[in-house]
Amino acid sequence: MKMIRSLLLPVVLSALVLSGCSEDAERVVDVDSADPEMNQAYEDARKSVSDFVAALGERKPGYRYLLKMRIEAEDEVEHIWVDSVSYKEGVFSGMIANEPYRITSMKMGDTVRSSADDISDWAILDDKDELTAGGFTIAVMEKKREAAE
């Protein structure tokens, strides 16, 4: 089975995004593509993406709006956090917020686009960089990381 590489976000989600995921901060978790907990988290994110779209329409000053997009390229699948998100006519776009782990044709800062079908998570951070909504995959990845230690 194809393994999915997901960037593990630590307790302070934005610390990795803001730091550009330096090698010291980068932590990657392998998740089987058939993993029921992760697939449920993806489904929960997609089912509630309308909440994220509504929040984008009423942005609060100092808040950050992030998406995790499923990107397939170079025979690899990677779930990558995207910042500076916008939404228009059913399409999300934004800038890759960290260096991709396996997909070498993309880099941090590249613009990517996706429909809601390829969203694997979303997160809203307040002006103190605390998670206020979304973050469905974060708890699953943290649980798996702790089990692997």
Secondary structure in CASP SS format (residue, H / E / C, confidence):
PFRMAT SS
TARGET T0000
AUTHOR 0000-0000-0000
METHOD secondary structure of the structure
MODEL  1
M C 1.00
K C 1.00
M E 1.00
I E 1.00
R E 1.00
S E 1.00
L E 1.00
L C 1.00
L C 1.00
P C 1.00
V C 1.00
V C 1.00
L H 1.00
S H 1.00
A H 1.00
L H 1.00
V H 1.00
L H 1.00
S H 1.00
G C 1.00
C C 1.00
S C 1.00
E C 1.00
D C 1.00
A C 1.00
E C 1.00
R C 1.00
V E 1.00
V E 1.00
D E 1.00
V E 1.00
D E 1.00
S C 1.00
A C 1.00
D C 1.00
P H 1.00
E H 1.00
M H 1.00
N H 1.00
Q H 1.00
A H 1.00
Y H 1.00
E H 1.00
D H 1.00
A H 1.00
R H 1.00
K H 1.00
S C 1.00
V H 1.00
S H 1.00
D H 1.00
F H 1.00
V H 1.00
A H 1.00
A H 1.00
L H 1.00
G H 1.00
E C 1.00
R C 1.00
K C 1.00
P C 1.00
G C 1.00
Y C 1.00
R E 1.00
Y E 1.00
L E 1.00
L E 1.00
K E 1.00
M E 1.00
R E 1.00
I E 1.00
E E 1.00
A E 1.00
E C 1.00
D C 1.00
E E 1.00
V E 1.00
E E 1.00
H E 1.00
I E 1.00
W E 1.00
V E 1.00
D E 1.00
S E 1.00
V E 1.00
S E 1.00
Y E 1.00
K E 1.00
E C 1.00
G C 1.00
V E 1.00
F E 1.00
S E 1.00
G E 1.00
M E 1.00
I E 1.00
A C 1.00
N C 1.00
E C 1.00
P C 1.00
Y C 1.00
R C 1.00
I C 1.00
T C 1.00
S C 1.00
M C 1.00
K C 1.00
M C 1.00
G C 1.00
D C 1.00
T E 1.00
V E 1.00
R E 1.00
S E 1.00
S C 1.00
A H 1.00
D H 1.00
D H 1.00
I E 1.00
S E 1.00
D E 1.00
W E 1.00
A E 1.00
I E 1.00
L E 1.00
D C 1.00
D C 1.00
K C 1.00
D C 1.00
E C 1.00
L E 1.00
T E 1.00
A E 1.00
G E 1.00
G C 1.00
F H 1.00
T H 1.00
I H 1.00
A H 1.00
V H 1.00
M H 1.00
E H 1.00
K H 1.00
K H 1.00
R H 1.00
E H 1.00
A H 1.00
A H 1.00
E C 1.00
END
